[in-house]
């Protein structure tokens, strides 16, 4: 059974009446097929929300089509003013029966790709989508070909370059990625948006950039920011706190830990923070990430999409590779000198302390900050939306 939550129609009418829309029957409509879960994490939905919010500023209404996994983030999407359709929760039997050996991330979907495609088409049967944006490692050209005939245009957001796609626009925002990486994976006519120039950052980071960069030029470093993503199933945060407690060079520093509400370790991390000799605060579902990062002098964090947020604000970082697809971007940032890699979670016991000491050598944070700021300027979402709006003009 599909569950539909609709906000966009009211928004469309309001935009039309205020002169911002194209008319009640002409307001552009974009769909997003994306999931969040305890396994997938929150990053895919969050970057799609960033894109949807910028589209909404341009008079577009947006519909999110998400499967009812644990940790699906439906309410956060609704709170942002977008419509939501929830696809049925997969059963354990369905997950086992629909394993797709040709896709490394097939289990993330919870059902077979063909089932998901049919349910997606059913969910939008009464809708007209100018664009459908697909951000899901479990989906490829088969799903896209099945669905594309029922939508105006199709865009894929990918980070892996490990499977074929059938799409009009492809976005891979990772540093070090080359257009040629997708040469045999997408049709020749596909518009390819490649690299950190197109990183999908919320407007708050672009707005905070100048202030953040200026603040770093005239203060003594004393603030550490720790964030391992919205879920942190392995409780890497706790391991980090145990390790930094023994770093003499951090004496006198304060620590800010940010967790998502989907993190299963909020209580234990909060309890640990109270025992720290370093002044440590824990914030759950922070609504002011750009402000917190602007205040920080060094970050220890997951090497996912938040890496581009830190770069935009010139925040030096020690990167924890939380997933295999984060290795290339991490390597590229480290090669540039914008960050230091401490490897996978199981490696940080031997890598985090020496990397911290390396970053705290006088002058090193300022050097890393300058390089990081040159990686990403915060305008990526606007650049992507410009391309999409031109396609439907």
N, C-alpha and C positions, 0 to 999 in steps of 0.2 A: 504494500500500500504506500503510495507516494503522499508526502505531506508538503503542502504548499503554504508558504508565508509570503504575502505580497505587500510591499511598501511602495514599489516603484511607480504604480499607476498614479497615486496621489502626487508623488513628486513630479511626474511628467506634466500633470495638469497645472501644478503650481509654477513650474518653469515656463510653461506656455503662456499663462496669464501674466507673468512678469516680463515676458518678451525675450526670455533667454532660450526657449526651446524652438524647435522647428515646426511646431504645430502638434496638436494632440495626436494626430495619426502619423506624424513624421519624426517624432522624437526617436533618436537612435537607441537601440536596445542591444546590450552585450550580455552574453552568458559566460559563466566560468564553470568548467568541470574540474573540481579540485577537492582533495580530501585532507583532513587532519585526523590524527589518532595518536594513541600512545606509542605506536610503532613508527608511524610516518613522521610525527612531530607536528609543529605548528607553522613551520617556515613557508610551506607552499601556499597555505591559505593567507598568511600575512602578506606575502608579496603580491598575491592577487588582490587583496584588499587595498593595498597601496595603489595598484593600477586602477581598480574600480573607483576609488575615491577621486583620483584625478579625472577620470572619465565623467564622474558625476558633476564635477566642477565645470565641465564643458557641456553640460545639459544632457548627458547620456544616462539612461537607467540601466541597472545591472541586476542580473539574476545569478545566484550561486546554486549550483547543483552539486550536492555533497552526499556522501553515503553516511549512514548513521553508525559510524564507528565510535567506540569509547573515546572521548576527547575531541569531538567533531567541530567544536567552536561555532556552532550555529548561532548562539546568542550574540556572540561578538560581531558576526556579520550583520545580523538584524540591527544591532545597536548602531552600526555604521550607516544605516539607512538603505540597505540593499535587500532585495527579495531573496528568499531561500526556498529551495525544494530539497527535501531530504529523501534520498533513495533508501530502500529498506535495509535494515541491519542484516549483514550476512550471518548465516549460521555456521557453526564449526564444520558441519558436514559439507556445506557449500564451499567453504574455503579449501577443504581437502580434495573435494571432487573436481574442482576447477583449477587445479594447479597447472600453470602454463610453463613448461620447461624452457620455452624459447625466450622468456622474459625473466631477468634476474630479480625483478621486483614484483612479480605477479601476485605474490601473497598480499601485497599492500592493498589490492583491489577488493579482496574478499569474495569475489564472484568471478566467473569467466568474463573475458573481455566482451564477448558477444552478448552475454546477459546484460552487462553494464551498458553497452551501446543501445540495446533495445529499451532498457528502462530509461535511459537518458532521452531517447527520442519520444517515448511516451510522455515524459515529464514536460517536454517543450512543444507538444503537439498543438496546443492552443496558443502558442506564443510565436512571435516572429523575431528571430535574432539576426541582426546585421553582422555580428561577429560572435563566434564561440571561441573562448580562450581555454586551452587544455593544459593543465599543469599537473602531470601525474606520471611518475616513472613506470607505472604498470601498463601504460597505454602506448600504442604505436600506430603505424600506418593502417593496420587492419581496422581498428576502432575508428580512426579518423576518416577513412574512406567510407565506412558504413554510415557515419553521421553527417559527413560534409554536405551531402546532397540536400539536407534539410535546413541548412543555415546559409547565410549570405557569404561569409568568409570564415576561415578557421586559422587560429594562431596557436602555436605550440610554444610553451616555455620549457626548456630542457637545460640540464647541466652535464649530461653524461656523454652525449654523442656516441651512443652504443646501439642504436636501433634506427630503423627507417621511419620517416614521418611523411604524411600526406597533408601539406598545409600551405597556406598562402604566405604566412609570416612565421618565422622562427626566431625566438629570442634565447640566447645563451649569454648571460651577463658575467660570465666568469673571466677573470684576468688570466691571460695566457692562452685562451681559446682562440683558434684561427678559423676563418671562414672556410678554409679548405677541409677542416675536420668534418664538415657536414656535406662535402662535395658529392658523395655517393649516397647520402642518407635522405636528401630532400629533392624534390623536382627542381630543375634548373631555374624555373620561373619564381621560386620561393624567394621572398625578401628576407635576407638574413641580417639580424641585428645582433652583433657579436661584440662581447667585451664589457668591461666595467663602465664604459661610457653610457651604457643602457641599464645600469643597475637600478632596480626598483626600490627607491628609498622614499619614505613618507616625507611630505613637505616640511615637517618640523626640522629635519636634518639640514635641508637646504637653507632654511631660515636661520638656523643656529650656527651655520658654518663660519661666517665672518667673526662673530663674537667668540666662538670656540678657538679659532686659530689665533686671534689677538690675545686672548687670555693666557695662552701657553707661553707667550714671549716674556712675561714679567712676573712669574710666580715660582716659588720653590715647590718642587714636587712633593706631595704628601698624601695623595688620595688614590686608592686602588679600587677598580671596578671589576666585579666578578659576575659573569653571566654565561651559563652553559646551555642556553636555549630555553624554549618554552616548556620542555618536558623533563629532560635530564633523568632518564630512567635509571641510569647506572649510578646516580648520586655522585657524579664527578665533583660537584660543588663541595661536598664534605671533604673529599680527598684534598682538594685545593686548599681549603681552610686549614686542615691539619698540617700541610706542608708549609704554608706561609707563616704559620705560628712560630716556626723555628728559624726564620730568616732575620738575622740581626739587622741587616740593612734596612728593613722595613720598620724599625723601631720609631714610634711617633707618628706613623701613618694611620689613616682611617680607611676602613674597608666598607664598600657598599656591595651587597649581594642582591641580585635581581633574579627572581624565580617566576615561572608562570603558574597559574592556578592549576594547570594540569600536572604539575610536578608532584609525584607521590611522596616526596621527601620534605615537604615544607616544614612540618613540625620538627623533624629531627635536625634539619639545617638551622632552624630558628633557635632550637635548644643549644646547638653547638656554638652559635654566634654569641650567646650569652656568656659562654665560658672563655671566650677568646681574650687574651691579654691586649690584642689590638682592638681599638674601638671599631666594632662591627655592627652594621645595621642590615636587616633583611627586608626587602620590599617585594611584595607579591603583585604581579600584574601592574607594573609601573606604567603610569600614563604620561610620564615625562622623561622618556629615555634620552632624548637629545640633551635635556638639561643635566641629567645625571652623568652622561658621558662628557659633557662640557666641563663639569666640575672635576672629572677624574684626570689623573696624570698618566696612568698606565692601566691597561685592561688585561685580564686573563679571561679568555672566552672561547666559545665554540667557533669553529672556522667556517660558519655558514654564511647566510645572507647578512648577518649582523657585522661581518667583517667589513662590508662596504660602508655601513653606517659609521663605524669607527674611523675609517679612512676619510670620509667626508668631513669629519670633525677634527682630523689630525690627531686622533688618539692612538698612541703606540699600543701594540698588543702582543701578548704571548698567546698563540693559537693552539687550541686542542682540537685535533682531528676527530670529530665525533662520528663521521661516516666516511666511507671510502671515496665518495664523490667530492669530498672536500680537499683531497690531497693535492690536486693540481693547482687550485687557487691558493692554497697555503704555500706550496712550493714557490709559486710566482711572487707572492707577497714577500716571502723571505728572501728570495733572490734579489728583489729590488731593494731590500733593506727597510721595508715598511713595517715588518713584523718579524717575530721569531717563532718558529714552530717548536712545540714541546711534544709533538707526536700524538699517538692515540691515548685514550684514558689509561690503559694499562701501563703506559710508559712514563707517565708524569712523575712517578716516584723517584726516578733517576734523572729526569730532565728539567723539571720545573725550577728547582732551587738554583742550579747553575745558570739557567736562562734568565731568571730574575736578577741574579747578581750581575750578569752581563748587561742587562737593560738599565741597571741602576748606576753603571759607571758614569761619572759626570760628563754631561754633554750628549750622552747616547739617546736619551728620550727626545731631546730637541731635534736631533738628527733624524730619528725614526719618524717623528711627527711631520717634519717637512716633506719627507718622501711619501708618507701615507696620504697627505693632503693632495698630492698630485695625482693620485690614482683615481679618485672619484669626486665629482663636484656637486652631486646631489640633484642634477637635472635629468637623470636617466628616465624617470617615469614620464616626464613631459615630452622627451624625445620619442619615446615609444608611442605615446598617445598621438603625437603629431602624425606618425606613420599610419596608425590605425584610422584616424579620422580622414586622412587624405584618401585612404582606400575606399571609404564609403561615401565620399563626397559626390 
